[in-house]
Structure formats: C-alpha cells, structure tokens
C-alpha cells in the first residue's frame, strides 16, 4: 500500500466511528508549520487533511499537558486564518475537525473519546453554526471502545501491537521503516518545536508552583496566626487572671479582716464589762459603753487583749 493510501485509511480510522468516514481527500500534509504572521506563535500540524468540503488536523500528544483545551483553541484560530482568503466571507470557512490522539487521559474522566463542541448554556438545542468540532482520544482507554477500526488504532498506539487488523499491520511496517530511515528521522526532528514546548511547560509549572506556594503560605500563615493568637491569649488570660485574683483576694481579705476585727473588739468589750461588773464599777461600765476612748483606756488598764 502506498504511503498516501495508508494515510487516507488511518485518517478514516481516526474519524470513523465518530461522525462519518473521511471521504474525497484532496491532499494530506504532515508536519506543516502554520504561522499566521511572522511575529505570531506558530503551530506545528502533525497531519493536515483537506477534503472537498472539510479540513482536518490530526495531532499526536505524547506528553500530558495542562493547556490542551487552549492549545486546541489556538490551533483552531490558526487553521481558520490559513483557510480563509482575503475578501472571503465567514461563510466560506470550511467545516473543521481537530483531533488529538493522546498517550494519556487528557481530562482525567476515564473516557476513550472526548467530543468538545460549542453550545448555548441557556438553551443547548440552539443551533450555533460555528462549523468546527474538537476531539481528544485517550489511547489508554482503548478497551472501552466497541470493536472497530478506531479501537484497533488506539490499541496499536498504546501497546505498539498491531493485532489482527491488516491496516494496523501495514501501519506498524511503515512506522518501523520510517524509524530506520535516518534522513526522515532528522527531517522530522528538525521540525519539532521542542524549545517552544519546553517554554510553555515551564510557564505552566511556574504558575502551578505559584498557586501551590500561595496555598502553602496561607496555611503557614494560618498556623502561625493560631500559634501567636494562642500564645497572646494565654499571656493576656494569665495577666487578667492574676489581676482579677489580686482584686478578689484583696476584697476577700478586707472583708475577712473586718469580720475578725469586729469579733475581736466584741470579745474585748465583753471581757471589760465582765471585769467592771465584777469590781462593782457600774459607773465606769456605763461610761465605757458609750465612750470609745474611755473604753480603750479601761481595756489598757485591765490589760485585755485578743491574745488573752
């Protein structure tokens, strides 16, 4: 089978079982560099397919990327710019299908096929007429597909085993032959935008690092704030507790001292009266009952004290 025929059949395998087989292929270009202007970021198309009425971009994604959705968006814009000539109306834009064959689950939902389309959130049945469709194929999930060419292709992509499918066998032979062709390998390696991809991955990693740093910083700040708040609360609580304790202790001490003083004074007066009555000094007893200074004088005279 010629390489062009093999590419046609593989293209049908990728798109078949999804919408309709690709028909009336006019040409296929592989590893084409699309750059809308000299100063813009370019895109490297793995396989650009043009039919009579449609265009397809089929990409191999071997590494997991966080920006796959935005990458599809950029590819879409580049393809639209490429296909719409100056002076043509938007109705001249051909239907466009972008397909990414991924060596991982691109959106971590466990599906073998992700079909991404534009619709109206308020009324999904509204017809938008945008004319494009995006698909992401997850090679690891090939076993979830029904029997057919697409299942066989993803199985080959994931395992490297052609199985019993004749087309996969021809594809395996072509890949093996291409890998042995040193000139072909050098040509394709020269087309890879390795530096661009690494720069994009660096920016993504840097952004994720900043976000993670913010989360860690927030957690550390919360923990430090709690620790400082606890320490300050304990200090303030201790200080307040000591102050309240002192105040309460003084109040209770004054009250207890007054009570004990009153009890001691009453005891001294009772002793004095007993001694005066015993000595038949009634006039002194009457005077001591009303004059505190005279009472104190008599207490000293008789040597009456609490110790006694």
VOSEDREN-814823 format. One record per residue: x, y, z negated of N, C-alpha, C in turn. Coordinates in steps of 0.02 Angstrom, whole numbers. Layout:
<pts>
    n_xx    n_yy    n_zz   ca_xx   ca_yy   ca_zz    c_xx    c_yy    c_zz
       X       Y       Z       X       Y       Z       X       Y       Z
...
</pts>
This chain:
<pts>
    n_xx    n_yy    n_zz   ca_xx   ca_yy   ca_zz    c_xx    c_yy    c_zz
      42     -60       0       0       0       0      44      62       0
      30     112      43      68     173      45      57     213     -19
     107     257     -34     102     296     -96      39     339     -95
      21     369     -39     -38     412     -35    -101     372     -49
    -105     310     -24    -163     269     -38    -166     250    -111
    -109     235    -141    -107     217    -211    -130     276    -253
    -107     336    -237    -129     395    -274    -204     406    -268
    -230     394    -207    -303     402    -198    -341     354    -244
    -318     291    -246    -353     241    -286    -347     256    -361
    -288     278    -382    -279     295    -452    -323     354    -470
    -327     403    -426    -371     460    -437    -443     438    -445
    -464     392    -405    -532     366    -412    -541     329    -478
    -488     295    -501    -491     259    -565    -499     307    -623
    -463     362    -620    -467     411    -674    -535     443    -677
    -562     459    -618    -626     494    -616    -685     446    -612
    -674     386    -587    -728     337    -583    -752     317    -652
    -814     297    -657    -848     281    -720    -861     344    -761
    -839     403    -737    -852     465    -773    -907     504    -739
    -898     521    -676    -952     553    -638    -963     513    -574
    -922     525    -523    -925     488    -461    -854     476    -437
    -842     425    -396    -775     415    -369    -754     474    -326
    -690     490    -327    -665     545    -286    -667     523    -213
    -698     563    -171    -705     546    -100    -680     603     -57
    -665     588       6    -644     638      55    -584     678      31
    -532     643       5    -472     677     -18    -434     706      41
    -421     771      39    -385     804      92    -309     801      80
    -289     814      18    -217     807       2    -208     804     -73
    -150     776     -93    -130     772    -163     -60     801    -169
     -51     845    -216      15     873    -229      34     855    -301
      94     827    -310     116     809    -377     170     856    -401
     172     868    -467     221     911    -499     226     979    -464
     168    1011    -455     166    1076    -422     168    1131    -475
     208    1183    -462     213    1239    -509     165    1293    -488
     116    1309    -531      68    1362    -517      83    1421    -562
      98    1478    -532     114    1538    -570      75    1595    -538
      19    1618    -568     -22    1669    -538      17    1732    -517
      63    1755    -559     107    1811    -540     177    1793    -564
     226    1830    -540     295    1815    -556     309    1824    -630
     270    1867    -664     284    1881    -734     241    1839    -781
     195    1800    -756     149    1761    -798     180    1695    -817
     153    1666    -871     171    1599    -892     144    1549    -841
     188    1507    -813     166    1459    -762     139    1395    -792
     107    1355    -751      85    1288    -771     113    1238    -722
     129    1179    -747     156    1126    -706     102    1073    -696
      76    1067    -636      23    1020    -622      53     952    -606
      34     900    -645      60     833    -631      32     807    -565
     -33     816    -555     -64     793    -492    -122     839    -475
    -115     876    -419    -168     921    -396    -201     888    -335
    -267     875    -342    -303     840    -289    -356     887    -261
    -357     893    -194    -409     933    -161    -449     888    -115
    -514     891    -125    -559     855     -80    -595     906     -36
    -643     883       1    -680     927      46    -717     981       6
    -742     962     -53    -784    1008     -91    -759    1023    -162
    -708     987    -186    -688     993    -256    -613     996    -262
    -590    1017    -322    -519    1012    -338    -513     977    -406
    -458     939    -413    -445     902    -475    -374     916    -497
    -366     921    -562    -299     923    -591    -294     866    -642
    -249     819    -630    -241     761    -674    -172     766    -708
    -173     768    -775    -112     779    -814     -99     719    -860
     -34     705    -870     -13     655    -920      12     694    -981
     -16     677   -1039       4     710   -1102      35     657   -1147
     101     656   -1152     135     603   -1189     145     620   -1263
     144     684   -1280     153     705   -1350      91     740   -1374
      77     733   -1439      18     764   -1467      29     839   -1474
     -20     877   -1451     -16     950   -1454     -77     977   -1490
     -65    1029   -1529    -121    1059   -1566    -161    1107   -1522
    -133    1127   -1464    -165    1179   -1424    -193    1151   -1359
    -213    1088   -1358    -236    1057   -1295    -296    1094   -1265
    -344    1114   -1307    -402    1150   -1282    -383    1215   -1248
    -338    1253   -1279    -317    1316   -1249    -274    1304   -1187
    -237    1249   -1187    -198    1233   -1128    -244    1218   -1069
    -297    1180   -1081    -346    1168   -1028    -376    1233   -1003
    -390    1278   -1049    -419    1343   -1030    -371    1381    -984
    -306    1380   -1001    -258    1416    -960    -250    1384    -891
    -250    1318    -890    -245    1283    -826    -305    1300    -782
    -364    1303    -814    -424    1320    -776    -417    1388    -743
    -394    1437    -782    -386    1504    -755    -335    1506    -699
    -280    1469    -707    -228    1468    -655    -254    1436    -590
    -293    1382    -597    -320    1349    -538    -371    1394    -503
    -413    1428    -541    -461    1474    -511    -427    1529    -473
    -373    1557    -503    -335    1610    -469    -303    1583    -405
    -281    1521    -407    -248    1490    -350    -296    1479    -292
    -358    1457    -308    -404    1435    -256    -448    1490    -228
    -456    1546    -264    -499    1599    -239    -457    1651    -203
    -468    1656    -137    -429    1703     -97    -455    1774    -105
    -413    1821     -88    -432    1891     -92    -493    1905     -48
    -541    1939     -76    -601    1957     -38    -657    1906     -43
    -643    1846     -69    -695    1795     -76    -736    1807    -139
    -800    1789    -136    -844    1795    -194    -835    1737    -240
    -861    1746    -302    -854    1693    -351    -889    1629    -330
    -939    1636    -287    -974    1575    -265    -930    1530    -223
    -872    1557    -200    -826    1518    -161    -781    1473    -205
    -782    1484    -270    -743    1441    -315    -768    1370    -310
    -725    1322    -292    -748    1253    -286    -757    1221    -355
    -800    1171    -361    -804    1134    -424    -735    1109    -444
    -718    1115    -508    -651    1098    -531    -656    1051    -591
    -617     997    -589    -616     949    -644    -544     941    -666
    -531     954    -730    -465     946    -759    -467     886    -806
    -420     839    -795    -419     777    -833    -350     768    -865
    -349     760    -930    -287     747    -966    -287     674    -991
    -238     636    -970    -229     567    -995    -179     571   -1052
    -202     556   -1112    -162     567   -1172    -138     501   -1203
     -77     502   -1227     -50     443   -1262     -65     446   -1337
    -119     480   -1354    -141     488   -1423    -214     508   -1421
    -246     510   -1478    -315     534   -1482    -311     610   -1485
    -331     645   -1432    -321     718   -1430    -360     757   -1482
    -417     731   -1503    -459     769   -1550    -476     728   -1613
    -443     671   -1621    -448     630   -1682    -519     611   -1700
    -559     595   -1650    -628     574   -1663    -640     502   -1643
    -588     467   -1619    -594     396   -1604    -627     379   -1539
    -636     428   -1494    -669     415   -1430    -618     400   -1376
    -635     358   -1327    -590     347   -1271    -594     403   -1219
    -653     436   -1214    -663     489   -1165    -697     548   -1200
    -667     608   -1192    -697     669   -1217    -716     712   -1156
    -779     726   -1147    -802     769   -1093    -819     837   -1122
    -784     888   -1098    -791     955   -1126    -824    1000   -1074
    -879    1031   -1093    -917    1072   -1047    -939    1136   -1082
    -964    1183   -1044    -990    1245   -1071   -1065    1242   -1071
   -1096    1257   -1128   -1168    1260   -1130   -1191    1317   -1175
   -1255    1329   -1175   -1284    1382   -1215   -1302    1354   -1284
   -1273    1382   -1336   -1286    1356   -1403   -1359    1365   -1422
   -1388    1420   -1401   -1458    1433   -1419   -1507    1388   -1380
   -1488    1372   -1318   -1532    1329   -1277   -1488    1286   -1232
   -1468    1227   -1256   -1422    1184   -1219   -1447    1166   -1149
   -1512    1168   -1137   -1538    1149   -1071   -1529    1204   -1019
   -1508    1264   -1041   -1498    1319    -993   -1442    1301    -945
   -1452    1315    -881   -1402    1298    -829   -1354    1357    -821
   -1290    1345    -834   -1240    1398    -832   -1211    1406    -762
   -1200    1351    -727   -1174    1353    -660   -1101    1375    -656
   -1062    1359    -707    -992    1380    -707    -948    1339    -660
    -968    1277    -648    -934    1239    -596    -869    1205    -616
    -857    1196    -680    -796    1160    -699    -812    1111    -756
    -768    1062    -763    -776    1011    -814    -707     989    -837
    -699     980    -903    -636     956    -930    -646     888    -962
    -596     844    -953    -599     778    -984    -531     762   -1015
    -534     734   -1074    -473     710   -1107    -482     635   -1120
    -436     595   -1094    -439     523   -1101    -389     500   -1154
    -411     459   -1199    -368     434   -1253    -347     362   -1236
    -284     354   -1214    -260     288   -1196    -262     237   -1253
    -247     257   -1316    -250     207   -1370    -320     177   -1380
    -372     212   -1357    -440     188   -1367    -467     152   -1305
    -423     126   -1263    -445      95   -1200    -494      37   -1213
    -484       2   -1270    -526     -57   -1284    -599     -39   -1298
    -615      24   -1309    -684      45   -1322    -723      57   -1258
    -689      55   -1201    -723      66   -1137    -752       1   -1110
    -805       4   -1070    -831     -56   -1038    -783     -81    -984
    -792    -142    -964    -749    -170    -911    -751    -125    -849
    -693    -114    -819    -692     -73    -760    -622     -45    -747
    -616      -8    -693    -551      18    -672    -522      68    -722
    -564     111    -752    -538     159    -800    -510     124    -862
    -545      74    -886    -520      35    -943    -453       4    -926
    -447     -24    -866    -385     -56    -845    -328      -6    -840
    -343      54    -814    -292     105    -807    -266     128    -875
    -312     142    -922    -290     164    -988    -253     108   -1025
    -273      46   -1013    -238     -10   -1043    -166     -13   -1017
    -158      -2    -952     -90      -2    -923     -49      57    -949
     -80     115    -953     -45     174    -978     -21     163   -1050
     -63     131   -1091     -48     123   -1162       0      65   -1174
      -9       9   -1138      31     -50   -1153      87     -62   -1103
      81     -34   -1042     129     -47    -990     118    -114    -956
      61    -147    -973      45    -212    -944      -9    -204    -891
       4    -228    -831     -42    -219    -776    -103    -264    -781
     -96    -320    -814    -152    -367    -818    -168    -398    -750
    -231    -414    -739    -251    -448    -677    -279    -399    -625
    -280    -335    -640    -306    -286    -593    -254    -275    -538
    -271    -288    -475    -223    -280    -420    -196    -209    -415
    -239    -160    -426    -216     -91    -420    -165     -75    -474
    -177    -100    -536    -128     -88    -589     -62    -122    -574
     -66    -181    -542      -5    -215    -521      34    -174    -471
      -1    -145    -422      32    -103    -372      61     -40    -405
      24     -12    -453      48      47    -488     111      31    -528
     112     -27    -561     170     -47    -600     231     -55    -556
     222     -83    -497     277     -91    -449     303     -23    -427
     256      24    -412     276      90    -390     314     127    -444
     291     121    -507     324     155    -562     394     127    -572
     400      61    -569     466      29    -577     514      51    -522
     487      55    -461     529      75    -405     551     148    -412
     504     190    -434     521     261    -442     573     271    -496
     567     233    -550     615     240    -605     685     220    -585
     690     177    -535     756     156    -511     785     205    -460
     743     252    -437     765     300    -387     796     360    -422
     862     364    -423     897     416    -460     880     485    -434
     875     493    -368     859     559    -339     790     581    -360
     743     534    -360     674     551    -380     671     571    -453
     708     535    -495     708     550    -566     737     619    -579
     793     635    -545     823     700    -554     777     756    -531
     742     743    -475     696     793    -449     639     807    -498
     611     754    -526     555     763    -572     578     793    -639
     636     773    -662     662     801    -724     676     876    -717
     697     896    -656     711     966    -644     647    1008    -646
     590     977    -634     527    1013    -633     495    1020    -701
     520     982    -751     490     984    -817     504    1051    -852
     454    1079    -882     462    1142    -919     476    1125    -992
     532    1091   -1003     549    1069   -1071     557    1128   -1119
     594    1178   -1096     606    1235   -1140     541    1270   -1158
     497    1278   -1108     433    1311   -1121     392    1271   -1171
     389    1206   -1162     350    1164   -1208     379    1167   -1278
     446    1165   -1284     477    1167   -1349     463    1234   -1384
     463    1288   -1345     448    1353   -1374     376    1356   -1399
     330    1328   -1360     260    1326   -1382     253    1285   -1445
     285    1226   -1446     282    1183   -1505     313    1217   -1566
     367    1255   -1554     399    1291   -1609     351    1343   -1639
     316    1379   -1595     269    1430   -1619     212    1398   -1658
     188    1341   -1633     133    1306   -1668     157    1283   -1736
     217    1253   -1739     244    1229   -1803     255    1288   -1851
     279    1344   -1823     290    1403   -1865     224    1429   -1894
     172    1430   -1853     106    1453   -1876      79    1407   -1930
      85    1341   -1918      61    1293   -1968     101    1300   -2032
     167    1313   -2025     209    1322   -2085     187    1384   -2124
     171    1438   -2088     148    1498   -2123      82    1486   -2159
      36    1451   -2126     -28    1436   -2157     -18    1393   -2219
      26    1342   -2213      39    1298   -2270      73    1337   -2326
     119    1383   -2306     152    1424   -2356     104    1468   -2394
      54    1494   -2358       4    1536   -2392     -36    1495   -2442
     -54    1434   -2422     -92    1390   -2467     -51    1373   -2529
      13    1354   -2518      57    1336   -2574      67    1397   -2619
      78    1456   -2587      87    1517   -2626      26    1533   -2669
     -33    1523   -2640     -95    1535   -2677    -100    1488   -2736
     -83    1424   -2724     -86    1375   -2778     -36    1392   -2833
      26    1410   -2813      77    1427   -2862      56    1490   -2901
      28    1539   -2865       6    1600   -2899     -49    1586   -2948
     -95    1541   -2928    -149    1523   -2974    -122    1488   -3036
     -76    1440   -3025     -47    1404   -3082      -8    1452   -3127
      32    1497   -3096      71    1544   -3136      24    1592   -3174
     -30    1614   -3139     -78    1658   -3171    -112    1625   -3230
    -129    1561   -3222    -161    1525   -3276    -113    1517   -3335
     -49    1501   -3319       1    1493   -3373      12    1558   -3410
      20    1613   -3371      31    1678   -3403     -31    1700   -3442
     -90    1687   -3413    -152    1704   -3448    -160    1666   -3513
    -141    1601   -3510    -145    1560   -3571     -97    1585   -3624
     -36    1600   -3602      15    1625   -3650      -7    1691   -3680
     -31    1737   -3637     -53    1802   -3662    -114    1794   -3707
    -159    1750   -3687    -219    1739   -3728    -201    1711   -3796
    -153    1664   -3798    -132    1637   -3863    -101    1691   -3907
     -58    1733   -3875     -25    1786   -3913     -76    1835   -3940
    -122    1856   -3896    -172    1904   -3918    -218    1873   -3971
    -235    1809   -3960    -278    1774   -4009    -244    1767   -4076
    -178    1752   -4075    -142    1746   -4137    -139    1813   -4174
    -123    1866   -4135    -119    1932   -4165    -186    1954   -4193
    -238    1943   -4153    -305    1962   -4177    -325    1920   -4238
    -307    1856   -4236    -324    1812   -4292    -289    1833   -4355
    -224    1852   -4347    -187    1875   -4406    -218    1939   -4435
    -235    1985   -4390    -264    2048   -4413    -330    2036   -4448
    -372    1994   -4415    -436    1980   -4447    -426    1943   -4513
    -376    1899   -4515    -362    1862   -4576    -340    1908   -4632
    -295    1955   -4613    -272    2003   -4665    -330    2045   -4691
    -370    2069   -4644    -427    2111   -4664    -475    2072   -4708
    -490    2010   -4687    -536    1970   -4726    -506    1952   -4794
    -440    1937   -4794    -406    1921   -4857    -406    1979   -4906
    -393    2040   -4881    -395    2099   -4924    -464    2110   -4954
    -515    2103   -4910    -583    2113   -4934    -601    2063   -4988
    -584    1999   -4974    -599    1947   -5024    -558    1957   -5087
    -494    1980   -5079    -452    1993   -5138    -479    2049   -5181
    -501    2103   -5146    -530    2159   -5184    -592    2137   -5222
    -634    2101   -5187    -696    2078   -5218    -681    2033   -5278
    -634    1986   -5268    -617    1940   -5322    -584    1977   -5380
    -540    2025   -5363    -506    2064   -5416    -556    2104   -5457
    -603    2134   -5422    -654    2173   -5458    -695    2129   -5504
    -713    2070   -5477    -753    2024   -5518    -714    2001   -5579
    -650    1985   -5568    -609    1963   -5625    -599    2020   -5674
    -589    2081   -5647    -579    2140   -5691    -641    2153   -5734
    -699    2149   -5702    -761    2160   -5740    -769    2106   -5794
    -753    2045   -5777    -760    1991   -5826    -712    2001   -5884
    -650    2024   -5869    -600    2035   -5922    -622    2093   -5968
    -648    2147   -5936    -671    2204   -5976    -729    2185   -6021
    -775    2146   -5994    -833    2125   -6035    -809    2082   -6094
    -758    2040   -6082    -732    1998   -6135    -699    2040   -6190
    -662    2092   -6170    -629    2135   -6218    -680    2173   -6260
    -733    2199   -6227    -785    2236   -6263    -820    2191   -6314
    -833    2128   -6291    -867    2081   -6336    -823    2067   -6397
    -758    2058   -6387    -711    2045   -6443    -709    2105   -6490
    -707    2166   -6461    -703    2226   -6501    -766    2233   -6545
    -824    2223   -6516    -886    2230   -6553    -890    2179   -6610
    -867    2120   -6596    -867    2068   -6648    -823    2088   -6708
    -764    2117   -6692    -719    2138   -6746    -747    2198   -6785
    -776    2246   -6749    -805    2305   -6783    -863    2285   -6827
    -906    2242   -6803    -964    2220   -6844    -939    2181   -6905
    -886    2140   -6894    -860    2101   -6950    -831    2147   -7004
    -802    2203   -6981    -773    2250   -7028    -824    2301   -7052
    -888    2294   -7033    -942    2338   -7051    -929    2411   -7030
    -897    2418   -6973    -883    2485   -6946    -936    2500   -6894
    -996    2510   -6915   -1053    2518   -6870   -1049    2582   -6830
   -1026    2637   -6864   -1021    2700   -6827    -971    2695   -6770
    -914    2660   -6784    -864    2651   -6730    -893    2609   -6673
    -934    2559   -6690    -964    2516   -6639   -1012    2556   -6595
   -1053    2600   -6627   -1099    2639   -6587   -1060    2687   -6541
   -1007    2718   -6567    -968    2766   -6527    -931    2730   -6469
    -904    2673   -6483    -867    2634   -6432    -914    2612   -6376
    -977    2601   -6391   -1024    2578   -6341   -1037    2631   -6288
   -1027    2697   -6306   -1044    2750   -6259    -983    2789   -6235
    -927    2784   -6272    -867    2822   -6253    -812    2773   -6232
    -796    2774   -6168    -746    2727   -6141    -677    2741   -6171
    -659    2805   -6176    -592    2821   -6203    -584    2799   -6275
    -637    2807   -6316    -634    2786   -6386    -631    2710   -6391
    -669    2679   -6343    -669    2605   -6342    -599    2579   -6326
    -566    2610   -6276    -497    2589   -6259    -450    2600   -6319
    -461    2654   -6356    -419    2668   -6414    -427    2613   -6467
    -488    2592   -6479    -501    2540   -6528    -474    2472   -6505
    -478    2460   -6439    -451    2397   -6412    -376    2394   -6425
    -341    2451   -6416    -270    2452   -6429    -257    2444   -6503
    -302    2475   -6543    -294    2470   -6616    -297    2398   -6640
    -346    2363   -6615    -354    2293   -6636    -308    2245   -6597
    -272    2272   -6546    -227    2229   -6505    -264    2176   -6465
    -323    2197   -6440    -363    2149   -6399    -338    2150   -6327
    -326    2091   -6298    -307    2086   -6226    -333    2021   -6197
    -333    2015   -6129    -359    1954   -6095    -317    1894   -6113
    -254    1907   -6126    -210    1850   -6143    -233    1816   -6205
    -262    1856   -6250    -287    1826   -6311    -350    1788   -6297
</pts>
